[in-house]
Structures are given as structure tokens and as C-alpha cells.
């Protein structure tokens, strides 16, 4: 059982160490393109609400 726990720990540790943490606005819009599109076209009478 401890081998499974250690293996899962290594997987999670690898994921966390390789995950990109950035609070830059450009990075946010790159990871959430629909938000950028909504921000750009949300007030448009044809595409907005």
C-alpha cells in the first residue's frame, strides 16, 4: 500500500512542479480564450447580450 501512496505522491509532485503559475493578464487570457472574446465582443449588439 505504501508503494501506491509513494507513487501517487511522485505523480502529484511532478505535476505541481511543472505547473505554470502566472498572474499576468496575457497568460490568463491565453488559458481562458473565451473570457478574452467575451471581453472584446460582449458589448457588441450582434454578438453580445
For each residue, the residues with C-beta under 8 A, 3 or more apart:
1: 4 5
2: 5 6
3: 6 7
4: 1 7 8
5: 1 2 8 9
6: 2 3 9 10
7: 3 4 10 11
8: 4 5 11 12
9: 5 6 12 13
10: 6 7 13 14
11: 7 8 14 15
12: 8 9 15 16
13: 9 10 16 17
14: 10 11 17 18
15: 11 12 18 19
16: 12 13 19
17: 13 14
18: 14 15
19: 15 16
20: 27
21:
22: 27 28
23: 27 28
24: 27 28
25: 28 29
26: 29 30
27: 20 22 23 24 30 31
28: 22 23 24 25 31 32 35
29: 25 26 32 33 35 36
30: 26 27 33
31: 27 28
32: 28 29 35 36
33: 29 30 36 37
34: 37 38
35: 28 29 32 38 39
36: 29 32 33 39 40
37: 33 34 40 41
38: 34 35 41 42
39: 35 36 42
40: 36 37
41: 37 38 44 47 48
42: 38 39 47 48 49
43: 48
44: 41 47 48
45: 48
46:
47: 41 42 44
48: 41 42 43 44 45
49: 42
